[in-house]
Amino acid sequence: MKTNISECNGCGVCIDSCMVWAIKMDEKHKAERDELSCMSCRECENVCPKGAISYEKING
């Protein structure tokens, strides 16, 4: 998960949508994912009203 910091308004909708509680707000009130807990279901991406959350394939 990648959060576009300039778009995230800290509303918390993504936190409420996460069934494994893998998203928290950082000290700047921006969405932050716990990579070990995240199931990559993308529900947070679907519900974000600002479109601030996206998933990208990481090569490596």
N, C-alpha and C positions, 0 to 999 in steps of 0.2 A: 504494500500500500504506500502510496505517495500522497502527501497532503500539500496542496498549493497554499502555502502560508498566507499569501496575500488575499486569497479568496475565502479561507476558513474564517467564519465569524464566531466560532466557539459556541454554537447553539446547542450542541450535545445530542442532536438527532442521531448521529452515527453511534454514539455510546449506547443509547436506548435500543438501537436496532441490533446490536451485537449479542448473539446468543451465548458467546463464551467470554464476555467481558474483556475482550482483547484491546479495547480502545480506551485511552485515558486522555485527559487534557493536560498539556504541559504547563509550565509556569507562565506562559504567555497566552494561555487559554486556546491553544491550537490542538487539533486531534493528533494523537500519537499512538501507534500500534505496537502491541507486544508481539513480536514476530514468533515467539514460541507458542503462544496461545492461539493466534489467528489461524482460522481454517480456510482462509481465502475464499469465502462464500460470496464476497462482493456485495453483500447487503448494504453495508455502509456506503459504498459507492452509489448504489441505487437510490438511497434515501437522502443523500446530501442535497439540501435545497440550493446550495451555491455551486455544486459541481466541483468542489474543492478536492475530492478524493478520487484517485485513479490508481489502477494497478498497471505495472509495467513489467515486462519480462526482463530479467536481469541475466545477461550473458556471463558465463563464468564457469 
